[in-house]
Amino acid sequence: MEDKTHRYAIAVDLGTTTIGLSLVNTGSKEVAERTFVENPQREWGSDILSRVSAIEREPTLLDTMQKATVRVCEEAMEGLLRRAGVREEQLATIHCAGNPVMEHIFLGISPLGMARVPYRPAFRKVGHIGAERLGFDLPRHVVVYTFPLVSGFVGGDAVASLFALPEREDLILIDIGTNSEIILSLRGTLYATSAPAGSVFEGGQIGCGLPPVEGAIDRVDVTEESVRVRTIGGLTPVGITGSAFVEAVAGLIRHGVINGSGRIKEPDEIPCNLAARVKKVGAKNAFSIFRALERELLITQDDVRAFQLAKASIRAATEVLLERAGAGKDEIKRVYVTGSFGVRLRRDVLTTTGIVDTGLQERIEFLEEGALRGVELSLTEDGAIERIETLADSIRHVPLSGTRAFEREFPREINF
């Protein structure tokens, strides 16, 4: 009979909004089960800066957030083990990756050093820690390994996504989210930075925005004649996800409702039936994405402006990396887009809205669950940890805060 003792492991992607977990059979090198749960830290803010500020105001919240995160992970692990018919005693290790703030909170280490100049993390590598020490109610032999950080803004999740790529030469990797991490690999050198994008992509900062819950619009098809929407669960729309919002914006740009500066036009400026959906909200225009007797969902001018700031941050950060490498876009063979938000978008949506340069549209590829895949690989490939830490050490961090290049590029990228 096959000995299954200690032949299972857990992979964890500590996302700011969603935590992804996998049960991995390290013997067969297969993923047995996956699950995704909401990060309980959302109670203290939708983005990492809000959570760091909360800890700064009330230091005891660090312990509260850490315990809440461990508890949610533990409950999700129990479900994975139960569905796969695996006992806790068969677990050997847990590997985790997240952005720097998420990893600090998970380990119960203060992230306040990343809230002020020089924005340094308290650690870059911590090695293995007993699961018991972090508060897990698991057998004493189970240990936790967290992916190494690159800087105070580029975390283990970016390293994990890079590790998951089939090749790592002449490419750009963009993990789109509240803390969008961007890596450029060119001529054997790796550059990385992080673009603060806010919570627009997660449905925050949008008047009718929602996370991907039942009743949230998750697909939008804009034509000259109409707007068709699809909701999660097929229910009557109650809000819109970040990805569907960006799809809608792309459609409104294509059909002349939103101009290059991001302004929602007046009805008499719009040469199609979509003009009938534009209305005033105060002194500004808004576009009705869904209308029924009991509810109307609007994309407002303020929503569009918030998105413009987010996408400009990502695009400007990408341009800064290319400038630092002395590279042109023609040298880029692939643009990998990852993150739970990014992979829901089409290539044309990414380029129409300006998140990615139009000239790179045909080179865009999507890496679903990039960070989680990278963590899973760390549990199945021989010598993975050593190669991961060497990879992290080789990445050159390019800071954006206060740099002239970013300050120059950012306003250039605000328009569509």
C-alpha positions, -999 to +999 in steps of 0.1 A: +000+000+000+013+035-009+026+055+021+009+088+020+024+101+052+034+138+049+029+137+011+005+166+010+011+204+012-010+236+010-003+264-014-016+299-004-019+331-025-025+358+001-043+383-021-054+416-007-091+409-016-092+371-021-071+343-007-065+313-030-056+279-015-046+246-031-041+211-018-010+196-035+000+160-036+038+163-035+042+127-044+022+127-076+029+164-081-007+171-088-031+197-074-059+178-057-082+207-048-085+245-050-106+270-031-109+308-029-121+328+001-125+365+010-096+381+028-111+390+063-088+420+065-113+438+042-130+448+074-102+473+080-099+486+044-101+475+008-065+483+001-032+477+018-026+513+027-059+515+046-049+484+066-015+498+074-030+530+085-055+511+107-026+493+124-007+526+128-038+541+146-044+510+167-013+487+170-033+458+185-051+454+152-020+436+138-027+407+161-064+408+153-058+408+115-032+381+118-055+358+137-084+364+114-063+356+084-050+324+099-085+314+110-099+319+075-070+300+059-074+271+084-111+268+077-105+267+040-077+241+045-101+219+065-125+220+035-098+211+011-086+181+032-122+169+038-131+169+001-099+151-008-102+126+020-068+136+034-060+138+071-042+167+088-014+143+098-006+138+061+003+175+057+040+184+055+042+221+047+024+253+038+039+276+012+025+312+010+030+342-012+015+377-010+024+413-014+047+427+013+020+440+036+000+407+033+031+386+042+039+409+072+004+407+086+002+369+080+034+365+100+024+389+127+052+413+119+045+451+118+042+465+083+047+501+095+082+504+080+066+503+046+043+533+054+071+558+056+104+567+039+125+547+031+096+522+028+115+492+039+100+458+049+110+443+082+123+413+064+130+400+029+133+363+038+122+344+068+127+307+059+105+281+075+084+287+106+064+262+126+027+264+117+019+263+155+039+295+160+015+313+136-016+301+154-025+272+132-041+242+150-021+217+130+003+188+138+036+201+152+056+189+122+038+212+097+060+242+087+052+274+068+074+289+041+067+324+028+081+336-005+109+361-004+101+398-010+119+420-035+112+453-017+086+471+004+063+472-026+071+442-047+063+410-029+064+372-029+033+371-051+052+388-079+081+364-075+056+334-075+039+346-107+073+351-124+083+316-113+051+302-129+059+315-163+070+290-190+098+314-200+113+345-184+130+363-213+121+395-231+087+400-214+065+422-192+045+406-164+017+428-150-003+417-119-033+440-120-049+448-086-049+473-058-012+470-056-002+463-092+032+448-096+051+450-128+082+430-138+103+436-170+127+409-181+151+420-208+185+410-220+190+388-189+181+415-164+149+417-143+134+450-132+104+454-110+082+481-096+047+485-080+020+509-091-006+521-066-039+516-084-064+518-056-094+496-054-111+504-087-101+470-102-118+452-073-150+472-076-141+498-051-141+536-059-169+529-083-204+542-072-222+509-080-190+487-078-191+453-061-167+424-057-177+393-077-208+383-058-242+370-069-261+397-088-230+416-097-226+424-134-195+404-146-198+410-184-208+440-205-213+442-243-217+477-256-230+482-292-242+513-310-278+503-302-277+488-268-259+475-237-262+438-228-251+427-193-245+393-176-246+388-139-231+363-116-258+337-109-281+352-136-298+375-111-311+410-115-281+434-115-273+450-081-239+463-090-209+459-113-175+441-108-143+459-116-136+439-147-171+445-161-167+482-154-135+484-174-152+464-202-180+490-202-156+519-203-138+503-233-171+500-251-181+536-243-147+548-257-152+527-289-187+541-295-179+577-288-196+581-255-164+588-236-138+610-254-100+608-252-098+630-221-122+607-203-152+630-204-187+615-207-201+635-237-233+654-238-262+635-255-261+657-286-224+649-291-231+611-293-240+599-329-258+567-318-287+554-296-264+553-266-270+590-262-304+582-246-285+566-217-266+597-207-281+617-178-270+644-153-260+635-118-255+669-102-235+690-126-218+659-142-228+634-168-234+597-161-241+567-182-269+542-174-255+508-177-287+491-164-322+504-158-352+488-143-383+500-124-367+494-090-331+502-098-307+521-121-269+515-122-248+544-134-212+548-145-205+583-133-179+608-144-161+604-110-160+566-116-143+572-150-118+596-134-109+571-107-102+545-133-081+569-153-058+575-123-055+537-117-047+528-153-023+557-157-003+545-127+001+511-142+010+523-177+034+550-164+051+524-142+056+502-172+071+530-192+095+538-164+108+502-164+113+503-202+131+536-199+153+522-170+162+492-192+169+515-222+144+494-242+117+499-269+085+480-271+097+461-302+120+441-279+091+427-259+080+393-270+052+387-245+031+407-221+017+384-194-013+397-175-022+380-142-042+387-111-078+377-105-089+410-121-066+411-151-073+377-165-110+385-169-103+412-195-099+408-232-068+420-251-087+448-268-101+460-235-066+463-221-054+483-250-085+504-257-084+517-221-046+522-222-036+497-195-014+481-221+001+499-252-019+493-283+012+481-302+015+452-278-020+439-281-011+407-301+016+399-276-007+398-246-011+364-229-031+356-197-017+338-167-046+326-146-039+324-109-003+332-116+008+336-079-010+305-068+005+285-097+039+296-087+034+286-051+021+252-063+052+247-084+074+254-054+058+223-038+064+200-067+097+210-084+130+197-070+153+225-057+125+250-061+131+271-030+167+277-038+158+287-073+130+310-061+153+328-037+179+332-064+153+346-087+141+371-060+177+382-053+182+389-091+153+413-094+162+450-095+136+471-077+128+505-094+111+528-070+084+552-083+077+575-054+092+609-060+109+599-092+110+624-121+104+597-147+071+586-130+060+622-124+066+629-161+049+598-174+018+597-151+000+628-165+008+616-200-010+584-195-042+597-179-061+602-212-074+573-232 
